[in-house]
Amino acid sequence: MKLLRTIRLDASDTFVFDAAAEPGEWAVSGAFAFWDKDPATLDGKARAAFRSGFLGVNSLGWSTLVQTVEATETERTVLVDLLAEKLARRFGAPTMGAARAAAEEEVAFAESLCTVPPDSVIAVHRTYENGAVRESFRTLRPREASKSAGVFSFLEVEGEDEPGERIDLTALAERERK
């Protein structure tokens, strides 16, 4: 089976999000983290997390990219248990049974994104449309002709069209420095 792990290609996550996930954490979509917020009122780093973040389960930090990796059944079980504990303690799940059921559902959804080859990189784009959160996922893979996949050498995108809105990382970094 395959699951998602956070990756960090550069330091941008550390200034784009309030809390950045550590590289190598198990990850889930994390859209549930915004269940009690009005996405239309989010701004700054919270908006960036809503729009393009995967949730690192251990730290509850955000990552722009995740990678598909092979996982054992034991690792999956530990992930579900850890997420259930976080859902109960940090997100107010009414019972551990409810938290476990929700965690199982989140991990199963993450697993469903892993139909691509191991080590594929996945990005998310989240929007709020007609009263519902909509997620689209893009898979980035090395080009067939590429001999090695350096950080900036993979450009082939599978999935939906590229999102219309762009995040200006340079402007965000400048604001952070001030």
C-alpha positions in Angstrom: 0.0 0.0 0.0 1.0 3.6 -0.4 0.5 6.6 1.8 1.5 10.3 1.7 4.5 11.9 3.3 5.3 15.6 3.4 8.3 16.9 1.5 10.0 20.2 1.4 11.9 21.3 -1.7 12.8 24.7 -0.3 12.1 26.8 2.8 8.9 28.4 1.4 6.5 26.4 3.6 8.2 27.9 6.7 7.0 31.4 5.8 3.9 30.6 3.7 2.2 28.8 6.6 1.8 29.6 10.3 3.1 26.1 11.0 5.1 24.2 8.5 5.1 20.4 8.6 8.5 18.7 9.0 9.7 16.8 5.9 8.8 13.1 6.1 5.7 13.3 8.2 2.7 11.2 7.3 0.1 13.5 5.7 -3.6 13.7 4.9 -5.5 16.3 2.9 -6.4 18.3 6.1 -9.5 20.1 4.8 -11.2 19.1 8.0 -9.0 21.6 9.8 -11.2 24.4 8.4 -14.6 22.9 9.2 -15.5 25.7 11.7 -14.1 28.5 9.6 -15.6 30.5 6.7 -13.2 30.1 3.9 -14.3 33.4 2.4 -12.9 35.2 5.5 -9.5 33.5 5.6 -6.5 35.6 4.8 -2.7 35.5 4.9 -1.2 32.3 6.1 -4.5 30.7 7.0 -5.7 31.2 3.5 -2.5 29.7 2.1 -3.0 26.6 4.2 -6.6 26.3 3.1 -5.8 26.8 -0.6 -2.7 24.6 -0.9 -1.8 22.7 2.2 -1.6 19.1 3.1 -1.7 18.5 6.9 1.3 16.8 8.5 -0.3 14.5 11.1 2.5 14.6 13.7 3.0 18.3 13.9 -0.3 19.5 12.5 1.8 21.7 10.3 1.2 22.3 6.6 3.1 21.2 3.5 2.7 22.4 -0.1 3.8 19.0 -1.5 3.5 15.4 -0.5 5.1 12.3 -2.0 3.6 8.8 -2.4 5.6 6.2 -0.5 5.2 2.5 0.3 3.8 1.8 3.7 3.2 -1.2 5.8 -0.1 -2.1 7.4 1.5 -1.4 10.8 2.5 2.1 9.7 -1.1 2.7 8.5 -2.5 1.6 11.8 -0.1 3.9 13.7 -1.1 6.8 11.4 -4.8 6.2 12.0 -4.3 6.0 15.8 -2.2 9.2 15.8 -4.7 11.1 13.7 -7.6 9.9 15.9 -5.7 11.2 19.0 -5.2 14.6 17.3 -8.8 14.7 16.2 -10.0 14.1 19.8 -7.5 16.5 21.5 -7.1 19.3 19.0 -10.2 19.3 16.9 -12.8 18.3 19.5 -14.1 15.0 18.3 -16.9 14.0 20.7 -15.6 10.5 21.4 -12.5 8.4 20.6 -14.8 6.2 18.5 -15.9 9.1 16.4 -12.3 10.3 16.2 -11.1 6.9 15.0 -13.8 6.6 12.4 -13.0 10.1 11.1 -9.2 9.3 11.1 -9.9 6.1 9.2 -11.8 8.0 6.6 -9.1 10.6 6.2 -6.3 8.0 5.8 -8.4 6.1 3.3 -8.9 9.3 1.3 -5.1 9.9 1.4 -4.6 6.3 0.3 -6.9 6.8 -2.6 -4.6 9.6 -3.9 -1.7 7.2 -4.1 -2.7 5.4 -7.3 0.3 6.9 -9.0 3.8 5.3 -8.9 5.8 5.6 -5.6 7.8 8.8 -5.2 5.3 10.8 -7.3 4.8 14.3 -6.0 1.2 15.6 -5.4 -0.1 19.2 -4.9 -3.6 20.3 -3.8 -5.7 23.3 -4.7 -8.7 23.9 -2.5 -11.6 26.3 -3.3 -14.9 27.1 -1.7 -17.7 27.1 -4.2 -21.4 27.1 -3.7 -21.1 26.4 0.0 -18.8 23.4 -0.4 -15.0 22.9 -0.3 -13.7 21.5 -3.5 -10.2 19.9 -3.7 -8.3 19.2 -6.9 -5.0 17.3 -7.0 -2.1 17.5 -9.4 0.5 14.8 -9.8 4.0 16.0 -10.8 6.2 13.3 -12.4 9.6 13.4 -14.2 9.5 13.7 -17.9 10.1 10.4 -19.7 13.2 11.7 -21.4 14.7 13.1 -18.2 17.8 11.1 -17.0 17.6 12.4 -13.4 14.8 14.2 -11.6 16.4 17.2 -10.0 14.2 19.5 -8.0 13.1 21.7 -10.9 13.3 19.1 -13.7 9.8 17.7 -13.4 7.1 19.6 -15.2 4.6 17.0 -16.4 1.3 17.6 -14.7 -1.5 15.1 -14.4 -4.9 16.1 -13.1 -7.0 19.2 -13.4 -5.9 22.4 -15.1 -3.5 24.5 -13.2 -5.3 26.8 -10.7 -6.1 30.4 -11.9 -4.8 32.2 -8.8 -1.0 32.4 -8.2 0.7 32.9 -4.9 3.6 35.4 -5.0 6.2 33.7 -2.7 8.6 36.7 -3.1 6.0 39.2 -2.0 5.1 36.9 1.0 8.7 36.7 2.0 9.1 40.5 1.8 6.1 41.0 4.0 7.4 38.4 6.5 10.7 40.3 6.7 9.1 43.6 7.6 
